[in-house]
Amino acid sequence: MTSAKPVVVYGASGYTGRLICEYLREYNVPFIAAGRDKARLQETLDHIPGLDTVDHEVVEVAHEVEPLSELFADAKVVCNTVGPFSEYGHEVVEACARTGTHYLDTTGEQDWLITAEEQYGARMAEQGLLLSPGVAQMYTTGEIAANVCLETPGLDTLDILVFWKGYPTVASTRTILVNAALSSAYYLEQNEYRQWPADGGPQDVVVPGYHEVGLALPWGGTSHPVWFKRDPRVANVKALGGVFDRALMQGVPQIVAAVLEQVKDLPEAEKIKVLHEQAAAVRDEMPPRENQRLNTSLDSVHASGPLGRAHCVIHGTCNYKQTGLMQAYAAYSLLQQPPKQAGFASACQAFGHRELLGVLRSFGLVSNPILTVHA
């Protein structure tokens, strides 16, 4: 039997889950660290300095609606890091809807966002609950930059670029391969989804602050076209992302193509099994803990309209730390007050882009935005 805690971090033994726990400690928020293996959870939490200064509990739970509902019964917020979310997210959101609990996750799976809105958005909104997938650096920090641009009226087109220096986690690698094999990727054109070419390779992009040209991919389309489809200011959105390591970017399409060829004729269940095995072959251990001097991030947004232009760049560091902090802050905020928008909503829609920017700045994870306006 668990004692009541306001926040549940589900998947706390993973790289991002641990960081969420660390930042919940910073906000002095009691939490339950939950997952399918209690020993692994405890081992992870034992490596978090100072965690004994915050009230927390470690709980093993089956990934099924009933046990999850029992676990969430006394909680106010769930931070879910168990992906791929299109595969594992339904049980968690269903449990949240049954127990009246706000839901946050770290997904970049565009298909999961679309499905979550369609299947659970209205139900969560009726209860005044937040359904916010994709609260993470690769999506939210760029969304902050986009909203800074949109403070200039008359801009309706967003060209978004996200770059970072580092390596994906085990869970991120699995999600990338599963998403590439099973889902289409979309951008937004005149408020309609348009599909990115399935066989498109990396695109050359200009990276602000660098002389060299980078390579970027749609990464499954990302969250941005979904969030801004609901924004009356915006009609067109394209988002690309990449790492600063050009050789790695050149190799990603070959890895994905080889995996797709291997699974193309398999039944769905067998296809997912093989994709998980291939992801483990690509990366089966967590990357080293982020180094603030080495693991940098860059979010760049060009916003345009018929007669105006704005460009916002946010330089940052440690993208996974940014994710952990924003998840913890979102949970902390929801314990104090309702979200700015209930139901299906992005982090910026739920908490405000200037508020989130201030949080990231206060912990030294992003620079002051560099904004250039021609309007």
N, C-alpha and C positions, 0 to 999 in steps of 0.2 A: 504494500500500500504506500502511495506517495503522499508527502505532505504538500499542501497547496503552494504553488509558486506561480507568479503571473506570466512567466515566459517559458516556452519550451523550445529548445534548440534541437531540432530533429536532424540527425546525421552529424552529431557533435564530434564524432571521432575523425571526421575528414578534415582536410586542410582549412577550408573556409569555416566549417563549423567551429573549429577550435578558435579561430580569430573572432568569431561572433561572441563566444564565451569570454574571451579576453576583454573585449570592449564593453560587454555587459558588466563586467567587474568595474570598469572605469566609471560607469554610470550607477554603480551600486544597486543593480537590479537583480533580485533573486531569480534563479532559473533552474530548470530541469534540463540536464544534458541527456538526450534520449537517442536510442538506436537499437540495432538488432543484436549487438554483442556487448554486454556489460563490461567484460574484462578489457576489451579494446577501448571502450569509452573511458574507463578509469585510467588506463595507461596513458591515453592522450591528455586527459585533464591533469594528470600528475606532472606533466611537463610545462604547465602554465604557471609562471611565477606569481605568487601572491593570491592565488585563487581562493585560499582559505579566508581571505578578507571579505568574501561575499557569500551569502547564503545560497547554496546550490545542492543539487542531488543528482545522482547518476541512476538512470532507469533503463532497463532492457524492455523492449516492446516489439511485438510482431507487427509486420507491415500489413495490417488488415484494418478495416474500418472500425470494427467493434473495439479492439484493444486500443487503437489510437483515440477513439472517442472517449474511452474511459480515462486515458492519460490527459486529454485536453480539457476534461470537464471543469476543472477549477482554474484553468489558465485564461489569460486575456489575449495573448499573442503567440503564434507559432512561427518560428523562423525555420523554414524547410530548406535543407541543402542536399536532399537525396534525389539525385537524377540518374539517368535522363528523366526529366519531369513528365514528358509525354508518356513514359512507361510507368512511373511510380508516383506521379503527382495526384492522380484522381482520389486515391484512398485518403490522402492527407487533407485535401480540400473538402471532401465529403464529410470527414470527421470534424473539420472546423465549422462547416455549415450546420451540422447537427448540434454542436456544443456552444455556438455563439462566440466563436473565437476568430480574431483577425488573422489573416494569412499573408505571409511574406515568403518569397523565395528568391533564388539567385539565377534563375534560368536565362538563357539566351535563345531558347528554342522558340522560334516564331510560331510554329504550329501549336505549341502548348499554350502560348498566350491567346491565340485565336480560339482554341477549344475551351480554355478556361473561361473566357468572356462569354462564349455562347452557352456553355452548360451551367455555369455557376454564378455569373455576374449578377443577374437580376435577383437571384435567391439571396446572395450575400447583401446586396443593396437594401433589400426589404428589411433586413435585420440591422441595418446601419453598420455592417461589417466591411472591413477593407479586404479586397482581393487584389494583391499587388505582386504579381510575378516580375522577376527581372530587376530587383533592387540590388544592383551590382555595378562595379566600376565601368565595365565595358559598355554599359547601357545608360546608367543614371548620370555619370559624370558628363558624357556627351549630351545627354538630355538637358543637363544644367546649362551647358554652353549654348545649346540651341535656344533655350528660353531666354538667356541673356541677349542673344541676337534679336529675338522676337519682341523684346522690349521696345524696339524700333518699329512703329506701325508700318503697314504696307508691304511686308515681306511674306511670301507664301511658299517659298521653295527652300528646302534644306538639303545641303550636301555635307554629309557627316563622315568624318574620318577618325578612327580610334587606333592608336598605336601604343605598343608597350614593349618593354624589354624584360624578358624572362621566359619561363617555360610553363606550359599548362599542367595542371594537376592530373592525377589519375582520373578523377571524375570528369574533368573538363575534356580530356582526351576521349573518353567513352562517349560523352555527349556529342562531341564534334562528329565522330564517325557514325553514330546511330542517326543523328539528324541528317547528315549528308546522304545516307543510304535510303532513308524512309520518307523524307519530306522535301517539298519544294520550297524555294526561297523567293520572297516577293519584295519589291519596292513599291512605292506609292506614286501614282501618276494621275493627276486630276481626281484625287480621292478614290481611285480604284487601284486594287492590287494588280501588279504586272509581274510576271514570273521572270526571274533572272535566268539566263541560259544555263542549262544543266551542265554543259561541257565547257563553260567559260573558265579560262585560266586566270592567274593573278593579273591585276591591272597596275600599270605604272601610276604612281601618285606623287604629288609634290608634298613633302613633309615639312611643315613650317619649322623654321629654325635650323634646318639642315641643308647642306649643299647637294647631298646625294638624293637621287630619286628612290622612293620606296616601292614595295609591292604590297597590294592589298586584295582581299577577297570579300565577297558578301557575307561570309560566315553564317549561312542559313538565313540571311535577310535581316537578322537582329530584331530587337524590340521596337526600334524607333518608328518604322512605318505603321505598326499597330497602334502605338500610343498616339501618334499625331493624326491618324485617320479620324480621331474623335475631336480634333482641335479645329475650330472654325477658321483659325488664322492660316492654316497650312493646307496646301493641296498636293504638294510633291515632296517625297522624301527618298533619298538614296543613302545607304550607310555601308561603308566599307571598313574593314579592319585588318590589322596585320601586326607582325612583330618586326623589330628593327633588324633582326638577323635575316638578311636577304636570301642567303643560301637555304635557310630553313623554310622560308616562304616559297622558294622555287620547288622544294621537295614535297610540300603539303599536297598539291593536286595529284602527284604520282602515287602517294600513299593512299589517298582517298580513292583514286581510280582503280588501283589494284584490289582494294577491299571490295569495292562495288562489283567488280568483275567476279570476284569469288562468291558473292552471295546472291547474284542477280536472279538465279533460278530456284532459290530455296524457298520453302514455305516460311511464313512470317515468323513463327516461333523459332525455327531453326536459324533464320537469318539474324535475329536479335542475339541468339546464343553465340554465333560465329563473330558477330560484330564486337561483342564484349571480349571475346578471346583475342581478337585482333588489336583491340584497344590496349589490352594488357601487354601484348607483345610490343606495342609502340612505347608505352610507359606503364611500368608496374610498380613504381615507387614514387613517393611524394618528392617534389623538387625541394631544394634547400629553402630554409626560411628566407623570406625576402630581405634584401640588403638595401637600406634606404639610399645609398649612394649608387647602387648598380641597377636596381629594378625600377626604372622610370616609366611614366605613362604620358601620353599626349592625346588630348581630345581637341579636334579642330572642326569648326562648323562654319561653312559659308552659307549665309542666308541671303536670298535675293527676292526681288519683286520687280514689277514692270519698271519702276523708277528709283529703286533703292538697293543698297548692298550693305551687309554687315558681316564682319568676320570675327569670330571669337576663338581664342586658343587658351586652353587650360593645361599647363604643364603640371605633372604630378609625380608621385613616387609610390611604389608598392601597391599595385592595383588590387591585390587580394586583401591587403589591409584596408584600403578604401572600401571594399565590399563589406568586410567585417564591421567596420565602423558604421556605415550607413544602415546595415541591418540592425545593429544594436541601438542606434539613435532612433530608428523608425519604431522599434519596439518600445523604447523608453517614452517616446512622444505619445504613442497610443495609450500608454498607461496614464497619461496626464489629461488627454483631451481627445475628442473624436477627430478623425481625419478630415482634411478640407473637402474631400470627396469620398463618399462611401461606394461600395461595390467595386467593380473593376476599374482600377486607377493606377497610374504610374507613381513612382516615388515623388516626382515633382508635383503631380496633380494632387497627391495626398498630403504632402508636407510642405511644399513650396520650394522653388529652386534656389531662392536666395537663402532660405534657412539651411538647406542641405549644403550649399556652398560654404556658409559660415561654419558649419560643423567640420567639414573637411579642412578648412583653413585653420580652425582652432586647434586641430591635432597635427598640423604641419604636414599634411599629405598632398595639398595642391597649392599652386601659386595663385596670386591674384589674376583673374582673367585678363587677357590682352584683347581689347576690343577696338576694332576699327570700323567706323560707320561712314557710309557715303549715301546719304538720303536727302 
